[in-house]
Amino acid sequence: MLWFHYLVAVLNVRLDRARTAPSRGASAVEWVIITAIIAGVAFGLAALIRTLVEGRQADIENGFGGGGGGGGGG
């Protein structure tokens, strides 16, 4: 979750700059909005990929009889 705190800090810095720079305020706000949209899409894709990978992992484990190893035998 460290990356999330970093993202929030970066967005806060951008928002602060947007509020305090009168001549560049509109441009800075646009960049903040664009950054937030890109971050949202990235988080969404990461969640989707994680779900797909976990589902595929479960399929593979079930194919091997539950996985887990520890066969003991030999």
Helices and strands as residue ranges (DSSP letters): H 2-20, H 25-63
